[in-house]
């Protein structure tokens, strides 16, 4: 079973069983490759020099589907405490997306962001902030 560490923001890899470590490593590799391809291919300079590279987004989506598959398998091997921690993080990410993303959208409407055009990854950042807050809250409430 995964031991939650770093004030609720990570898991202790050494606490995993061998089969769980394999699933976690597979999930991490697929997530890294999929994220790298998405970040690399969606760079405007790369799109300008290699217009057909946009089709590699399909490969990135396939890699991210494998990420989800291995994460689900890993999730199923964990105890209820880890699952509750995971669910807190998802709920916090959802709320962060809407609350902090809504604040960003309002600030953008009033032209308070110095002509910054909001993009998808701005809202992903809002989701990550909400997730961090929720996981830290879970750690403080149930694990400390």
N, C-alpha and C positions, 0 to 999 in steps of 0.2 A: 504494500500500500504506500502511496505517496505521502511523504511528510511535508507539510506546508511550511515554508521557511521565508526568510527575508521580510518579516512583518506582513506575511500574506501575499507577497508579490511573486513568489517562485516556489518550486518544489525541490526537495533535496533528492538529487539524482541517485545518490548512493543508497537511499532507502527503498528503491524500486527492486523488484525481483528481476531475474534475467529476462524473462519473456516480456515484462513491462518495459524494460530498458530498450529492447529491440523495437517494440512498437513506438516508443517515444523518439528514438533516433530516426526511424523511418519517417515519422510525422515531421520531425524537425528538418530533415534533409529535403523532403518534398516541399515544405513551406518555404524554406530558404530559396530553393531553385525557382519555384513559382513566383515568389516575390521579387527575386532578382530579375527574372525575365520581364515581369510587368514593369518594374522600375526602369529597366534598361531600354525596352522597346518603346515605352511611352515618352521617352525623352525627345523633345522636338528636333534636336540636332540629328539623332539617329533616324527619326522618321523622315527627315528631309533628305538624308544621304541614301537611305535604304527604304524606299516606300513599301516594298513587299515584306519587310520585316514585321509589319503590323499583324501578319497572319500567325506569327509566333505567339500572339495572345491566346490562340486556341490551345497551344501547348501549355501555356501558363495556367489556363483554366483547368486543363486535365490534371496538371500537377497539384493544383489546389483541391481538386476533388479527391485525389488520393490522400492529401493532407487530412481532409475531413474524415475520410474513411478510417485512416489509422488513428486519428484522434478519438473517434467514436469507439473503436476497439479498445483503446487505452482507457477511456472513460468507463467502459463497462467492467473493467477489472478492478476498479477502485471502490473504496468504502463510502458510506453515506456522508461522512464528514467532508471528504474531498468533493463529492458530487454537490453538496450544499454550497461549498466554497466556489465551485465552478459556476453554479447557478446564480450566486450573488454577483459574480463578476459579469456574467452575461446581462443580468438585469441592470447593473450599474452602467455597462456600456450602452445599453439601449437608452437609459435615461440621460446619459451624458451626450449621446448623439442628438437627442431632441432638446434638452435643456441648454447645454453649452452651444450646440449648433444653432438653436433658435436665437440665442444671444448674439452669436456671430452674424446671423442673417439680419437681425434688427440693426446692429451696428453698421453692417454693410449698406443697409437701406438709407441710413442717415449720413453716409459717406464718411464714417469715422475710421475707416481702415486704410486710409491713404491710397485710394484707388486700387486696392487689392481685389482681384476677382476671385471669389470663393470657388474652390474646386472640391472634388470628392475627398481628397486626402486631408483637407482641412476638417471635414466632418469626421473622418476616421480618427484624427487627433482628438477631437472632442469625445469620441467614443472611448478612446484609450484613457483619457482623463477620468471619465466616469467609472471605467472599469477599475482603475487604480484606487480611486476613492472607495468603491464598494468592497474591494478585496481587503484594503486596510481596515475598513470598518468591521468586516467579518472577523479579521484577525484580532482586533481589539475586543470585540464582543464575545467571541466564542473560544479563542485559543490562548489568550493571555491571562 
